[in-house]
Amino acid sequence: MRVSTTIWLGLLLVCAVVLAGIAWTQLNGPAEEKPVMWRIATAEVQGLELRHRSGVERQFTRTADGWSGGDPARVNAALLLLAAPEAMRRLPETSADPSAYGFGQPALMIVVTQSTRPASVIEVGDATPDGSNRYVRQAGGDAIFLVPRSWFDALMLLLPDAADTGR
C-alpha cells in the first residue's frame, strides 16, 4: 500500500471517529443538572429549629463544644443535607394553590439561623402521590421543588417523637 493511501485512510478514520462522537453527544445530550434549591453556609449556622405538624419541636444551638439540644453528629448531618440540596426537579410555575402541595400546614418547618444572614425558613409539604418524593419550598416562595423522600426521612431522625403519616 502506498503512503498517500495510508494517510488518506487514516484521515478518513479520524473523521469517522469525530463524527461518531458528535452524533453520540447529540443523541445522548449533556446530563441534565438538578436544580439547587438554596445555599446555606454551614459554618455560619448558629441555630436549627424543626417543627413537625404533629406539634413536636426541637431546637439546636451551636455552642463552643458543638451543639446543644441533640446528638451533634445528627445535627451536623442535617446541616449537610440543608447546605445546598439538589432537587429532583422544580415544578413548573403554576397558579395552583400551595395548600394542594401541603404548604397550608407543612409536614415540617425548618428554621436555620445564621450569623451573617436572615434566618432561612424551609417548608416541607406533603408526599407526592406515589410517596417517593416530598414537595419543598422556601417559606413564602413561589418555587416548589421535589426532593427524595429519603432527604425528608433523614431530617426526621432529629424528631424521633414525631410520627409522619406520609401525607
Order of alpha helices (4+ residues) and beta strands (2+ residues): alpha-beta-beta-beta-alpha-beta-beta-beta-beta-beta-alpha
